[in-house]
Amino acid sequence: MINLLQPESSYFVVDTVATERSYSTAKRAFDIIISLTVAILVLSWLLPLLGLLIRLESKGPIIFVQLRSGRRGRPFPCLKFRTMRYQKDASFKQATQYDPRVTRVGRILRKTNLDEVPQILNVLIGHMSIVGPRPHPIPLDVQYLPLIPEYRQRFAVKPGITGLAQAKGLRGQTSELHQMRHRIRYDVWYTRYWSLPLDFKICWWTFVRMIRGDKKAW
């Protein structure tokens, strides 16, 4: 089994000629400006409001913390509003449509992508970027790394709160290999051809999907 907790292994050696160039001062400045703005104008009042709604419906922590793989495969604690009923030491299982674990409040949060808002703090810390390949739970990485040769390229950049694949509707459960392959093609394309205008476009596409609702947001 691939040990994702040893990110400096040769398994994470990737073609970084284009991707290193992509991690410019401009991208980090973009991340900080956007995340600080959202933290001050949105998270400051959304956190206590949604926290109250989450706790009124089900016991457990307001914030769900899950270890995920970041740049170069380094694990980091990814933050989300809790959308499922709390179960201590629960094993990983992808959310499915009509998943009984998802609460009523959680279903709304997942549908609108509001469950991802706490990741603004991950961006400020430097674990994530506003835009990049979505970080997968480590069990998914372990499952698909040996099956998709180009999968490791997604670790060449910081993961994002939103990504090109998700903005194009490739989110939700990946129960079939071809579903993950399709998503990874978008991730790899992004790592090779990143630009600041592209980040703005992806943010706009994501906002439109939030307003319209995403049928794959379970």
Secondary structure, 3 states (H helix, E strand, C coil): CCCCCCCCCHHHCCCCHHHHHHCCHHHHHHHHHHHHHHHHHHHHHHHHHHHHHHHHHCCCCCEEEEEEECHHHCEEEEEEECCECCCCCCCCCCCCCCCCCECHHHHHHHHHCHHHCCHHHHHHHCCCEEECCCCCEHHHHHHHCCCCHHHHHHHHCCCEEECHHHHCCCCCCCCCHHHHHHHHHHHHHHHHHCCHHHHHHHHHHHHHHHHHCCCCCC
